[in-house]
Amino acid sequence: MKKILSLICIVFSLLHSNAQELKVNVSVKAQEIKTVDPRVFKTLEQAVEDFYNNTQWTQDEFEEEEKIEADIQITITQEISTTVFVADFVFQTIRPVYGSNYLTQTFNHIEKGIQFEYQELQPLQNNVQNYTDNLSSIFSFYALVLIGMDYDSFSPQGGDDFFQQARSVVSNVPTSSGDNSWDYKGGVRKSRAKLLSDILNPSVVDFRQAFYEYHRLGLDVMGEDPEKGRAAINSAVQKIKSVERAIPNSMIVKIFADSKMSELVEIFKPATPEEKKDIYDALVKLDPAQADDAAPLKR
């Protein structure tokens, strides 16, 4: 009987592990911190990784090869006390392209100068329903945004449910959290509330449709028909350019440019001069700061 129960537990464990949606690699760097035991940051690294990879965020079942792969880099830049730190956070996700071995970046975002409190072995909790601490809310928020962006790349506005849950995370954070990156009204131009507002803004629905077309009608058909795929990608980027014109300084458009700039340059290197000009002009509009990166298409 004990053997049967053990077997059931093992099978359940395997099924449960396959149910998780995220496959996240976390790196915590703290070279500038000299007084806190480095073990604290290794513990944080493992805690964040376990939090993402061992939490079930959706009702869908994912096979191992279907999991959403992400990298999270945390660079500790300042020590306020032995338990309070300032850090830069980088969140990146990739998505496989149908019919190829190519992986495309779907999200690339940096948050700088985020203050948080962490004690060794402090548990991180899913803060979708209730607020417990600021760090848990940050990681819960980005789990939902990363999943939502991935779902948007496979179906039109497929990430709605996750963005709405991310909105709940934002709503649950009290003003006493001490982190003004939650507050769009507080004048933080690149706040989490601003990012979510941009994603859910009805005026940005064309961006989300274009994001889907870029991946499913563009990248996913490039292997079979490069010209057709490139045309769909160009059309999608032109739609996103129109969104940027209508809503200048949109965070989600900037994140798209950061994620896709080098990829678009490579995709359009073999294109016609007319196509190159179209995509170059669009990329410069999306992010003038990256004009030099788009320059190969200008030649």
N, C-alpha and C positions, 0 to 999 in steps of 0.2 A: 504493500500500500504506500509506504514511504517513497519507494522508487517511482511509483505512478505519480504521486504528488510532486515530486522533484521534477519529473519530466514535464508535467503540466506547467510548473513555474517557469521552466526554461523556455518552453514554447511561447508562453505568454510574454515573457521578457523579450524574446526575439520579435514577436509581433508588435509589441509596444515600441521597441526601438525603431522599427521600420515605419512607425506612424509619424515620427517627427519630420518636420518639413525643412528644417534648416541644417546646413552642414557648414559651421562657422569656424574659422581659424582666427584666434585672437593673439595679438602680440602687444605686450605692455613694456614700454621702454622708460627707464627712469635713471639715465646716466647722470643727470644733473642733481639728483637727490643723494646726499651724502650721510644724513643722520638716521634715516629710517632703514630698518633691516630690509635688504632686497627680497627676502622671503615673502614679505607682505605683498609685493607686486607680483610675484609668481603665483601667490594664492589668488590675487585678484584676477590674473590672467586665466587661471583654471576655473574660477567661479563664473566668469563671464561666458567662457566657452561652454561650460556645463549648463548654464542658464539657457542659452540659445539652443543648444543641441538636445537637451532633455525635456524641453517644454513642448507640448502639442498646441499649436496656434490655430489650427483649422480643423474642420470636420473631414477633410479629404485624407486619403491614404497615399503615401508616397513610397515608391520603391527606392532603394538606396541610390540608384543612378538618376532618380528624378529629383532628389533633394536640391534645394536652392543653395548654391555655394556662395559664401561671403567671406570677406576678410575685414576684420576690425583691428585698427591700430590705435593704441592709446599711448601718447607720449606725455609723461609727467614733466611739466615745465617748472613747477613751483611747489614748495612745501609751506603751507600756512601754519600747520601744526603737525603733530605726529599722526593725525587721522584726517586732516583736511588738506586737499591738494588741488592744484590747477593743472589742467591737461588739455591737449589737443586730441580730438577724436576724428578718425577717418573711417567711413563706412563705404564698402565697395561690394557689389554683387556681380556675378556673371551668370550667363544663360547659354546653354548649348544651342547651336544653330543646326536646324534639321538637315540631315543628309551630309553632314561633314563632321570633322573633328574640331571645328572652330568654336571658340567660346567668346561671346560678346559681352562687354560690360554694360549692365543695365542701370547701375546707380553708382555714383562716385561723389561723395560729399564730405566736406571737412567742417568740423565745428572747432573753433579755436577759443582758448581761454575759459574753459568750463570748470567751475569750481564744484567740488563734490567732497563728501565725507565717506571714508571707508575704513573699517577696522578689520584686521585679519580675521578670516573665517566668517565675516558678516554674510548672511544669506541674501541672495538677490531673489526678488519675488515678482511674479506676474502682476503688474499694477493696472491692468485694464479696468477692473471693477473698483478697486480701492487703492488709495495712496498709502504707501508705507515709507518710502524714502526716495530722494531725488535720483539716485543712481539707478534704482530699479525702474523708475519711470522713464528715464532716458533710454534704457535698453529695451523696455517693453515697447515704447514708441517706435524705435527704429526697427524692431522685429516686424511690427505690423506694416510699416512703410516699405521695408524691403520685400516682404511677401506681396504686398499690394502692387508694387511696381512690376514684380515678376508676373503676377496674374494679368496685369494690364497688357503685358507683352504677348500674351497668348489669346486673349479675347477682349473685345471692346469694353472698356471700363470694368474689366473683370476683377479689379482690386477694390471695388467700392466698399464691400463689407469690412475690409481690413483698414481702409482709411477712416471709416466711421468709428471703428474701435480705437484707432489712434486718436481721433478727436476726443473720445471719452478719457483717454489717458491725459490729454492736455487739460481737459475740464476738471479733472480730479486733483491736479497739482495746486496746493494752496499758495497764496502769495508769500507765506512765511518760508517757502522752500529756499529762498535766497538766490534762486537761479532765474535771472530775468530773460534767459533764452526761451522761456516758455511763453513770454508775453509779447504778442505782436503790437498791442496798443502802447506798450512801454517804450516804443521807439527803436526796438532792436530789429533792424531791417532783415537780418538773416535768422530770425527766431524759428523755433519749431512750429509755433502757431502760424507763422507766415508761410512756411513750407506747406503745411496742411491746407491753409486757406487757398494757396495757389493751386494745389492739386484738385480741390473740391469746388473751386470757383466755376460756376456754369459757363463763364466766358472762356475757360481754359479747356472746355470739353473737346475742342478741335485738337489740342495738344495730345490728349489721351487717345483720341482716335488715330492720330498720326503716329503715336508711339506704337500702337498695335500694328498699323500698316507697315511701319518701318521694319518690324521684326517678322511678322507672319507673312506679309505679302512681298516683303523685300528680301531680308537676309535668308529667310527659310526657303526661298526659291532660287537663290543665287547659284546653288550647286547644279540645278537642272537647266536654268536659263538665266545666265548672268545679265544679259541686257534687260530682260523683263524685271528682274530683281532690282537692278540699278535704277530703272525708271520709277519703280514703286518707292524706292528709298528717296530719290530726288523729290518726288511728289510729296512725300511725308515731311521732308525737311522744309519744303516751301510752305506747307501748312503751319509748321512750327514757327517759321519766320513771321507769318501773319499774326500768330498769337503774340509774339514778342513785340510786334508793331502796335497791337491793340493794348497790350498790358506790359509796358516797359519794365525791365528789371525783375521779371518773374524768376523766382528762385528755381522752379522746376525746369524752366528753359535753360538756365545757367548750368544746372546739374546735367541736363541732357548734353549740352555742349562739352562739358568737362569729360563726360563718359564716352562721347562718340567722335571727338575731333580727329584723333589719329586714325581711327577706323575709317571714317569717311574719306580722309585723304587717300588711304590705300585703295578703297573701293573705287574711287573715281580717277585714279591714275591712268587706267587704260580707256577712259571714256572719251567721247568726242570733245572738241574744244568748246562747243556750245554747252554741253553738260557740265564740263569743268567750270565754266564761267558762272553758270547758274548756281552750282553748289558752293563755289568760292564766295560769291556775293552773299549767299544766304548765311554761310558760316561767319563771315565778318559781321553781319548784322546780329547774329545770335550772341556773339561774344567778341567784340572788337579787341579785347586784350589778347586773344589768341590768333590774331591775324597772321602773325609770323608762322604759326604752326600750320595754317592753311595755305601758306605761300606756294608750296609745290604745285598746287592746282592753278596758280595764276600764270605759270610759265607756259 
